[in-house]
C-alpha cells in the first residue's frame, strides 16, 4: 500500500470511493447503496474495486446475497464515516450562515462528493495565506489553486477568503470549514494506520501537544518507552499555550494534549482524562540561602523576587487563591513565563524563587542545580491529564502513547511523596 500524503497532510485517496465504502458497509448490498447514493450500481462496484486495489486490501466478501465487510472494510468504513461526519458538521454551521440557501447536503463539499485535490488546495491556501505559496507547497500552479477555491466559493455562495495587501485571510466561515476539513483528513490518515495495525504492524505518526508541566519528565519518559518497543513510529511534539493547543486538537493537527487540564462547558466536543493530581512547590537554586532552613512560612517569601506561571494558567490561579486565603498581597514585578529554560536561567543566576511542580525540575534537582524550598503551599493541587476530542478515536500510534502515559502517571503517583512534612504556620484568613 503506497498512499502519498501531501505536504499539508492530505492523503491521495478518492473521497467518493470512501463514501461508497460507508454506504455499502451500511446496506450490505451494492444495489441498495447505489440507490441511496443516486449512482449506478456499476459506478459503486468500480469505486469499491478501485479502492481495494489502491489499498491492497479486500474490503468486502462478495456473495449472491450481498457484500459483507471484512475486518479491513469495517476499519475503512468507520474512519470514512467519521470523516463524512466532520464535513457534515461544517454543513450544519454553513446552514446557519446561509439560512435561505439550498440544503447543505446537496453541496459536494459537505456530502463528500468533492475531489480531495480541491480540498487540499483550500487547506494549502488557508495555511499559507498566499496563492503562490500555496501552489508551491503542493507543487501546483497558482491558477489551479485559484480555480479550486473559486469553485468551492461558487458552490457555497459565499467567500472563503478576503484579499489582503500581502495575500489573503480566511473569512469566519473559511476558518470553520478549514477546521472540519482538516479533521476529516486526519481521520483518513488514521484509517491508513488502522489497516497496517490490523496486519500486526504498528506504524504511523503521533503528534502530541504538550503543556509546561509534562515537558520535563512525564511526556519524554513515555515517548522514550514507546519508541523503545516501537522504533518505527514517528513522534512529534508541539508546544504552545493551551488555547493554541486546543485549536490544533480540534482541527486534527495534534492527537491529544498532555498537561494541567481545564474545565470545559457541558456539551463540549473536548473530553479530559485525569491521570493524577500534582501539588505546586516553591523552587530556588540549590545553593539559595533559604535552603539552609528546615522550615519556611510562606509569608517570609513575600518580599522575594518571584518567577510565576503565565497569567491565566491553572497554576497562576491556584497561587492567587493561596495568597488570598492567607491575606497576602501578590508579589510586585514578578516575572511571568511558561518556559522552563527561562525559569532555570532566572533562578540559577539570582535569589529569585519560582512556582513550579517538583516534577518540572526533576533533572535540574538530580544535577544539583535547583531544589524545593521547605515551604508548604496548601490547596495547590491541580489535575494533570490528557485532553482529546470526543468524536474521534485515537490512531494505533496515539493509543500506544496514551497507554504509556498512564503507566508513567502511575509511577509518578507512587513517587509523589513530599520532600518535607510541614504545615504552614500562617493562620488562614477566616472568610466573612
C-alpha positions in Angstrom: 0.0 0.0 0.0 1.7 3.2 -1.2 -0.6 6.1 -0.4 1.1 9.5 -0.8 0.5 12.2 1.8 0.8 15.8 0.6 2.8 18.4 2.5 -0.3 19.6 4.1 -1.2 16.1 5.4 -3.8 15.2 2.7 -3.9 11.5 1.7 -4.4 11.0 -2.1 -7.5 8.9 -1.8 -10.8 9.4 -3.5 -13.4 10.8 -1.1 -16.2 9.4 -3.3 -14.7 5.9 -3.1 -14.5 6.2 0.7 -18.1 7.4 0.8 -19.1 4.3 -1.3 -17.5 2.1 1.4 -19.6 3.8 4.0 -22.9 3.0 2.2 -22.0 -0.5 1.1 -21.0 -1.3 4.6 -24.3 0.1 5.9 -26.5 -1.5 3.2 -24.5 -4.8 2.8 -25.7 -4.6 -0.9 -24.3 -2.7 -3.9 -27.8 -2.1 -5.4 -29.2 -0.6 -2.2 -26.1 1.5 -1.7 -26.3 2.8 -5.3 -29.9 3.8 -4.8 -29.1 5.7 -1.6 -26.2 7.5 -3.3 -28.2 8.1 -6.5 -25.4 6.5 -8.5 -25.3 3.5 -10.8 -24.5 0.0 -9.4 -21.6 -0.2 -11.9 -20.1 3.1 -10.5 -20.3 1.8 -6.9 -18.8 -1.5 -7.8 -16.0 0.2 -9.6 -15.4 2.6 -6.7 -15.0 -0.3 -4.3 -12.8 -2.4 -6.6 -10.6 0.6 -7.3 -10.2 1.4 -3.6 -9.3 -2.2 -2.8 -6.6 -2.1 -5.4 -5.4 1.2 -4.1 -5.2 0.0 -0.5 -4.1 -3.6 -1.5 -6.8 -4.9 0.9 -10.0 -6.8 0.3 -12.7 -4.6 1.9 -15.8 -6.8 1.3 -16.6 -10.5 0.9 -18.9 -10.9 -2.1 -21.7 -13.4 -2.3 -25.0 -13.9 -4.1 -26.8 -12.3 -1.2 -24.7 -9.2 -0.9 -21.4 -7.8 0.4 -20.1 -8.3 3.9 -17.3 -6.1 5.2 -14.0 -7.7 6.1 -12.1 -6.5 9.1 -10.3 -4.1 6.7 -13.7 -2.9 5.3 -15.0 -2.3 8.8 -11.9 -0.2 9.7 -12.2 1.9 6.5 -15.9 2.4 6.9 -15.5 3.5 10.5 -12.9 6.2 9.6 -14.6 7.2 6.4 -17.9 7.7 8.4 -16.0 9.9 10.9 -14.6 12.0 8.0 -18.1 12.3 6.5 -19.4 13.4 9.9 -16.8 16.2 10.1 -17.8 17.6 6.7 -21.5 17.4 7.6 -20.8 19.3 10.8 -19.4 22.0 8.7 -22.6 21.9 6.6 -24.7 22.4 9.7 -22.7 25.6 10.5 -23.0 26.7 6.9 -26.8 26.4 7.1 -26.7 28.9 10.0 -24.6 31.3 7.9 -26.9 30.9 4.8 -30.4 30.4 6.1 -32.1 30.9 2.7 -29.6 28.8 0.8 -30.3 25.3 -0.7 -29.9 22.3 1.7 -26.3 21.9 2.6 -26.3 18.1 2.0 -26.5 18.7 -1.8 -23.3 20.7 -1.8 -20.4 18.5 -2.8 -18.1 19.8 0.0 -20.4 18.6 2.7 -21.6 15.3 1.0 -18.0 14.1 0.4 -18.5 14.3 -3.4 -15.6 16.7 -3.8 -12.1 15.9 -5.1 -9.5 15.6 -2.3 -7.3 17.8 -4.5 -9.7 20.6 -4.4 -9.9 20.5 -0.6 -6.1 20.2 -0.4 -5.8 23.4 -2.4 -8.2 25.1 0.0 -6.2 23.9 3.1 -2.9 25.0 1.5 -4.3 28.5 0.9 -5.7 28.6 4.4 -2.3 27.7 5.9 -0.1 29.8 3.6 -2.4 32.8 3.1 -0.9 33.3 -0.3 -1.8 31.8 -3.7 1.8 31.3 -4.9 3.0 29.9 -1.6 0.0 27.5 -1.5 0.8 26.4 -5.1 4.4 25.9 -4.3 3.6 23.8 -1.2 1.6 21.4 -3.3 3.7 21.5 -6.5 0.7 23.0 -8.4 0.2 26.2 -10.4 -1.2 29.4 -8.9 -4.1 29.1 -11.3 -5.1 25.7 -10.1 -5.3 26.9 -6.5 -7.4 29.8 -7.5 -9.7 27.7 -9.7 -10.2 25.1 -6.8 -11.0 27.7 -4.2 -13.2 29.7 -6.6 -15.3 26.6 -7.4 -15.8 26.0 -3.7 -16.9 29.6 -3.2 -19.4 29.2 -6.1 -20.9 26.1 -4.6 -21.3 27.8 -1.2 -22.4 31.2 -2.5 -20.0 32.9 0.0 -16.4 33.9 0.2 -13.8 31.8 2.0 -11.0 34.3 1.8 -10.7 38.1 1.9 -8.0 39.8 -0.1 -5.2 41.5 1.9 -2.3 43.6 0.7 0.2 40.7 1.1 -2.1 37.8 0.4 -5.4 36.5 1.7 -7.1 35.9 5.1 -9.8 33.4 5.7 -13.4 34.6 6.4 -15.2 33.5 9.5 -16.8 30.5 7.7 -13.5 29.8 6.0 -11.9 29.2 9.4 -14.7 26.9 10.4 -14.6 24.9 7.2 -10.8 24.5 7.4 -11.1 23.1 10.9 -13.6 20.4 9.8 -11.8 19.6 6.5 -8.5 19.1 8.3 -10.2 16.9 10.9 -11.7 14.8 8.1 -8.4 14.3 6.5 -6.9 13.4 9.9 -9.5 10.6 10.2 -8.5 9.3 6.7 -4.8 9.3 7.7 -5.7 7.3 10.8 -7.6 4.9 8.6 -4.3 4.0 6.8 -2.6 3.4 10.1 -5.5 1.2 11.3 -5.1 -1.0 8.2 -1.4 -1.6 8.9 -2.2 -2.2 12.6 -4.7 -5.0 11.6 -1.8 -6.8 9.9 0.1 -6.7 13.2 2.4 -3.9 12.4 2.2 -0.6 14.4 3.5 2.3 12.4 2.5 5.8 11.6 2.8 9.1 13.5 1.5 10.7 16.6 1.5 14.4 17.3 1.4 15.4 21.0 0.5 18.8 22.3 2.5 19.4 25.5 1.8 22.0 28.2 4.6 23.1 30.6 4.1 20.6 33.4 4.7 17.5 31.3 7.6 18.6 29.1 10.4 17.7 31.5 9.7 14.2 32.7 6.3 12.6 32.1 5.9 13.1 28.3 9.6 12.4 27.4 9.7 9.3 29.6 6.5 7.9 27.9 7.8 8.7 24.4 11.1 7.0 25.1 9.4 3.9 26.4 7.1 3.7 23.4 9.9 4.1 20.9 12.0 1.5 22.7 9.3 -1.0 21.9 8.1 0.5 18.6 11.1 2.3 17.0 9.2 2.5 13.7 6.8 5.2 15.0 7.2 8.9 14.2 6.6 11.2 17.2 6.2 15.0 17.1 5.5 17.3 20.0 4.1 20.8 19.8 4.5 23.4 22.4 2.3 26.4 23.0 -0.4 28.0 25.1 -3.5 25.9 25.9 -5.6 28.0 23.5 -3.3 27.2 20.7 -3.1 23.5 21.6 -6.9 23.2 21.8 -7.4 24.8 18.4 -4.8 22.3 16.9 -6.6 19.4 18.6 -10.0 20.4 17.1 -8.5 20.6 13.6 -6.7 17.2 13.9 -3.2 18.8 13.8 -2.4 17.1 17.1 -3.8 13.8 18.6 -4.1 14.9 22.2 -2.9 17.4 24.8 -0.9 16.5 27.9 -0.7 18.8 30.9 -2.8 20.6 33.5 -6.4 20.1 32.5 -9.0 22.8 32.0 -12.8 22.8 32.7 -15.0 22.5 29.6 -18.6 23.6 29.1 -21.3 20.9 29.1 -21.7 19.5 25.6 -18.2 20.4 24.6 -16.5 18.4 21.9 -13.5 18.1 24.1 -13.1 15.4 26.8 -10.4 15.0 29.5 -8.9 12.0 31.3 -7.3 12.9 34.6 -4.1 10.9 35.2 -3.2 12.2 38.7 -3.2 15.3 40.8 0.0 17.2 41.5 1.0 19.9 44.0 2.8 23.1 43.4 6.1 23.9 45.2 8.5 26.8 45.6 11.7 26.3 43.7 15.1 28.1 44.0 18.7 27.4 43.1 20.3 24.6 45.1 22.6 27.0 47.0 19.9 29.6 47.7 20.4 31.0 51.3 17.0 29.8 52.3 17.8 26.2 51.5 19.7 26.0 54.9 16.4 26.5 56.8 14.4 23.5 57.9 11.0 25.3 57.7 9.9 28.4 56.0 6.5 30.0 56.2 5.0 31.4 53.0 4.9 35.0 54.3 8.7 35.1 54.6 8.9 34.7 50.8 6.5 37.6 50.1 9.3 40.2 49.7 11.5 37.9 47.4 11.6 38.4 43.6 9.3 35.7 42.0 9.0 33.9 38.8 5.4 32.9 38.2 3.5 30.9 35.7 1.8 32.6 32.7 -1.1 34.7 33.7 -4.4 32.9 33.4 -2.9 29.4 33.7 -4.3 27.0 36.3 -1.1 27.3 38.4 -1.4 31.1 38.4 -5.0 30.9 39.6 -4.0 28.5 42.4 -1.2 30.7 43.6 -3.5 33.8 43.7 -6.1 31.8 45.7 -3.4 30.7 48.1 -2.3 34.3 48.6 -5.8 35.5 49.2 -6.5 32.7 51.7 -3.6 33.9 53.8 -4.4 37.6 53.3 -1.2 38.2 51.4 -0.6 40.6 48.5 0.6 39.5 45.1 4.4 39.8 44.5 5.2 43.0 42.8 7.0 43.0 39.5 7.0 39.2 39.2 8.3 37.6 36.0 5.7 35.5 34.2 6.8 32.7 31.9 5.9 29.2 30.9 9.4 28.4 29.6 11.3 26.1 32.0 14.6 27.0 30.4 13.8 30.7 31.1 12.9 29.8 34.7 16.1 27.8 35.1 18.3 30.7 33.9 16.5 33.2 36.1 16.8 31.1 39.2 20.4 29.9 38.8 21.7 33.4 38.5 19.7 35.1 41.3 17.9 34.7 44.6 14.6 34.5 42.8 12.1 31.8 43.7 9.6 30.2 41.3 6.3 28.5 41.4 6.5 25.1 39.7 5.9 21.4 40.3 8.8 19.4 41.7 8.4 17.1 38.7 9.2 20.0 36.4 12.7 20.3 37.9 13.4 16.5 38.0 16.7 16.7 36.1 17.8 20.1 37.5 17.3 18.7 41.0 19.2 15.5 40.0 22.1 17.6 38.7 22.2 19.8 41.8 21.1 23.0 40.0 17.6 23.6 41.6 15.7 22.3 44.6 12.5 22.6 46.5 12.3 25.1 49.4 10.8 23.7 52.6 7.6 25.7 52.4 4.1 24.3 52.3 1.6 25.5 49.7 -1.8 24.1 50.9 -4.6 23.5 48.5 -2.5 23.9 45.3 -3.3 20.5 43.9 -4.2 20.6 40.2 -5.3 17.7 37.9 -2.9 16.6 35.3 -4.2 14.6 32.4 -4.8 14.2 28.7 -7.4 16.1 26.6 -8.9 14.6 23.5 -11.7 15.1 21.0 -14.9 13.2 21.9 -16.0 12.3 18.4 -12.6 11.0 17.2 -10.8 7.7 18.0 -7.0 7.7 18.6 -4.8 6.1 16.0 -2.9 2.9 16.9 0.2 5.0 17.5 -1.6 7.5 19.7 -3.2 4.7 21.7 0.3 3.4 22.5 1.4 6.8 23.7 -1.7 7.2 25.8 -1.2 3.8 27.4 2.4 4.6 28.2 1.4 8.0 29.7 -1.0 6.2 32.0 1.8 3.9 33.1 4.2 6.8 33.8 1.4 8.6 35.6 1.0 5.6 38.0 4.8 5.7 38.6 4.6 9.4 39.4 1.8 8.8 41.9 3.9 6.2 43.7 6.8 8.7 43.8 4.7 11.7 44.9 5.9 11.9 48.4 6.9 15.4 49.5 10.5 16.3 50.3 9.3 17.7 53.6 6.4 17.2 56.0 5.5 20.5 57.5 2.5 22.8 57.7 2.5 26.5 57.2 2.4 28.4 60.4 0.4 31.3 58.9 -3.2 31.4 60.1 -5.7 31.3 57.2 -7.9 34.3 56.7 -11.4 33.5 58.0 -14.0 34.3 55.4 -16.5 36.9 56.4 
